[in-house]
């Protein structure tokens, strides 16, 4: 699975730095990009379902958290700590 960072106005080098930061987060969590994004998707679906009195399994929660942290790390590294522009996001794709 590929990670593609979308940050309007960023240079290719900044985008590469961001993707590397995201990969570092996933490596530290011992997760692949696919595992992380599937965990995030599962948690998002669970939240949309309005399930009461239950929660996703711990592994799913951890994968979702790692996915969110990876996206934040990517954007922060790309923007060097500056306020990111509107529309910045990390895409996970099989393409």
Backbone as numpy.savetxt, mean C-alpha at the origin, in Angstrom:
# Nx Ny Nz CAx CAy CAz Cx Cy Cz
3.37 -9.49 -8.79 2.52 -8.33 -8.79 3.42 -7.09 -8.79
3.06 -6.14 -9.61 3.81 -4.89 -9.72 3.19 -3.82 -8.85
4.05 -2.94 -8.36 3.58 -1.74 -7.67 3.94 -0.55 -8.55
2.97 0.29 -8.81 3.17 1.48 -9.61 2.71 2.67 -8.77
3.63 3.58 -8.56 3.33 4.76 -7.75 2.87 5.89 -8.66
1.75 6.49 -8.31 1.19 7.61 -9.06 1.27 8.86 -8.18
2.15 9.76 -8.53 2.29 11.02 -7.82 2.44 12.11 -8.88
1.40 12.91 -9.08 1.49 13.96 -10.10 2.71 14.86 -9.90
3.46 15.05 -10.99 4.62 15.93 -10.96 5.91 15.29 -10.50
5.87 14.04 -10.08 7.08 13.37 -9.58 7.97 12.94 -10.74
9.26 12.94 -10.50 10.22 12.47 -11.49 10.28 10.94 -11.45
10.80 10.32 -12.51 10.95 8.86 -12.47 11.80 8.39 -11.29
12.82 9.16 -10.95 13.68 8.78 -9.81 12.90 8.84 -8.50
12.08 9.85 -8.33 11.27 9.96 -7.11 10.29 8.80 -7.02
9.68 8.44 -8.15 8.74 7.32 -8.16 9.45 6.01 -7.83
10.63 5.82 -8.38 11.41 4.61 -8.07 11.75 4.54 -6.59
12.14 5.69 -6.02 12.46 5.74 -4.58 11.23 5.36 -3.75
10.08 5.83 -4.18 8.85 5.50 -3.47 8.50 4.03 -3.53
8.60 3.44 -4.71 8.30 2.01 -4.85 9.29 1.18 -4.03
10.55 1.59 -4.01 11.54 0.87 -3.19 11.18 0.94 -1.71
10.69 2.09 -1.26 10.28 2.23 0.14 9.09 1.31 0.44
8.15 1.23 -0.48 7.01 0.33 -0.29 7.48 -1.12 -0.20
8.40 -1.49 -1.07 8.91 -2.86 -1.05 9.63 -3.16 0.26
10.35 -2.17 0.77 11.03 -2.35 2.07 10.02 -2.65 3.18
8.89 -1.96 3.18 7.85 -2.20 4.18 7.31 -3.62 4.05
7.03 -4.03 2.83 6.50 -5.38 2.63 7.53 -6.45 2.98
8.79 -6.21 2.65 9.85 -7.15 3.03 9.94 -7.29 4.55
9.85 -6.17 5.25 9.93 -6.20 6.71 8.75 -6.98 7.30
7.60 -6.89 6.64 6.41 -7.61 7.09 6.39 -9.06 6.60
7.39 -9.41 5.77 7.48 -10.74 5.18 6.23 -11.10 4.37
5.83 -10.11 3.56 4.65 -10.29 2.70 5.01 -9.94 1.26
4.36 -10.62 0.35 4.46 -10.20 -1.05 3.46 -9.08 -1.27
3.62 -8.39 -2.38 2.66 -7.33 -2.72 1.26 -7.94 -2.87
1.18 -9.11 -3.46 -0.12 -9.77 -3.64 -0.78 -10.09 -2.30
-0.02 -10.61 -1.37 -0.59 -10.93 -0.05 -1.08 -9.67 0.65
-0.30 -8.60 0.54 -0.68 -7.35 1.20 -1.95 -6.77 0.60
-2.00 -6.71 -0.71 -3.18 -6.09 -1.34 -4.43 -6.96 -1.17
-4.26 -8.27 -1.15 -5.42 -9.13 -0.90 -5.94 -8.95 0.52
-5.03 -8.76 1.48 -5.46 -8.48 2.85 -6.22 -7.17 2.93
-5.71 -6.16 2.23 -6.38 -4.86 2.24 -7.76 -4.97 1.60
-7.82 -5.68 0.48 -9.10 -5.86 -0.19 -10.10 -6.59 0.71
-9.64 -7.64 1.38 -10.52 -8.41 2.26 -11.04 -7.54 3.40
-10.18 -6.71 3.98 -10.63 -5.83 5.07 -11.59 -4.77 4.57
-11.31 -4.22 3.40 -12.22 -3.22 2.83 -13.59 -3.83 2.56
-13.61 -5.04 2.03 -14.88 -5.74 1.78 -15.62 -6.03 3.08
-14.87 -6.44 4.10 -15.49 -6.72 5.40 -16.12 -5.45 5.96
-15.40 -4.32 5.87 -15.94 -3.05 6.37 -17.20 -2.63 5.61
-17.18 -2.82 4.29 -18.36 -2.46 3.48 -19.56 -3.34 3.80
-19.29 -4.58 4.21 -20.38 -5.50 4.49 -21.15 -5.13 5.76
-20.51 -4.31 6.60 -21.16 -3.91 7.84 -21.22 -5.02 8.87
-20.34 -5.98 8.77 -20.33 -7.11 9.71 -20.19 -6.59 11.14
-21.08 -7.01 11.97 -21.07 -6.59 13.37 -20.63 -7.75 14.25
-19.83 -7.44 15.26 -19.43 -8.45 16.23 -18.38 -9.42 15.75
-17.80 -9.16 14.58 -16.74 -10.03 14.10 -15.66 -9.16 13.48
-14.56 -9.78 13.18 -13.49 -9.07 12.50 -12.72 -10.05 11.65
-12.01 -9.53 10.65 -11.22 -10.44 9.81 -10.14 -11.12 10.64
-9.64 -12.24 10.17 -8.56 -12.93 10.89 -7.34 -12.03 11.04
-6.55 -12.29 12.06 -5.39 -11.46 12.38 -4.44 -11.33 11.19
-4.18 -12.40 10.49 -3.28 -12.36 9.34 -3.77 -11.41 8.26
-5.06 -11.37 8.07 -5.66 -10.47 7.08 -5.50 -9.02 7.54
-5.74 -8.78 8.82 -5.57 -7.43 9.36 -4.13 -6.96 9.23
-3.19 -7.85 9.52 -1.77 -7.49 9.42 -1.37 -7.20 7.98
-1.88 -7.99 7.05 -1.56 -7.76 5.63 -2.14 -6.43 5.17
-3.36 -6.13 5.58 -3.99 -4.86 5.21 -3.21 -3.68 5.78
-2.78 -3.81 7.03 -2.00 -2.74 7.66 -0.68 -2.54 6.93
-0.02 -3.63 6.54 1.24 -3.53 5.81 1.03 -2.87 4.45
-0.07 -3.17 3.81 -0.38 -2.56 2.52 -0.55 -1.05 2.67
-1.29 -0.65 3.68 -1.50 0.79 3.92 -0.18 1.48 4.29
0.64 0.82 5.10 1.95 1.38 5.46 2.86 1.48 4.24
2.81 0.49 3.37 3.63 0.51 2.16 3.24 1.69 1.27
1.95 1.93 1.13 1.49 3.06 0.33 1.96 4.38 0.94
1.81 4.51 2.24 2.24 5.74 2.93 3.74 5.94 2.79
4.52 4.86 2.96 5.97 4.95 2.83 6.38 5.34 1.42
5.69 4.79 0.43 6.00 5.11 -0.96 5.77 6.58 -1.25
4.65 7.09 -0.83 4.32 8.49 -1.08 5.26 9.41 -0.31
5.53 9.08 0.94 6.44 9.90 1.75 7.85 9.92 1.16
8.34 8.76 0.73 9.69 8.71 0.15 9.75 9.46 -1.17
8.72 9.33 -1.96 8.68 10.04 -3.24 8.67 11.55 -3.04
7.90 11.99 -2.07 7.74 13.43 -1.84 8.75 13.99 -0.84
9.65 13.15 -0.37 10.69 13.56 0.60 10.10 14.28 1.80
8.97 13.80 2.28 8.36 14.36 3.48 7.48 15.58 3.23
7.50 16.13 2.02 6.64 17.28 1.71 5.19 16.82 1.55
4.29 17.75 1.62 2.87 17.43 1.43 2.67 16.82 0.04
2.14 15.61 -0.04 1.95 15.00 -1.36 0.83 15.71 -2.13
0.94 15.73 -3.44 -0.12 16.35 -4.23 -1.39 15.50 -4.18
-2.48 16.13 -4.46 -3.77 15.43 -4.55 -3.66 14.34 -5.62
-4.20 13.20 -5.34 -4.20 12.11 -6.32 -3.02 11.17 -6.24
-2.19 11.27 -5.20 -1.07 10.35 -5.05 -1.58 9.02 -4.49
-1.15 7.91 -5.13 -1.58 6.59 -4.66 -0.65 5.52 -5.22
-0.68 4.38 -4.56 0.14 3.23 -4.96 -0.79 2.19 -5.55
-0.50 1.83 -6.79 -1.31 0.84 -7.52 -0.62 -0.52 -7.45
-1.40 -1.54 -7.23 -0.93 -2.93 -7.29 -1.59 -3.56 -8.50
-0.78 -4.10 -9.40 -1.34 -4.63 -10.64 -0.61 -5.89 -11.09
-1.32 -6.72 -11.80 -0.72 -7.91 -12.39 -0.15 -7.63 -13.78
-0.44 -6.47 -14.33 -0.03 -6.14 -15.71 1.45 -5.94 -15.82
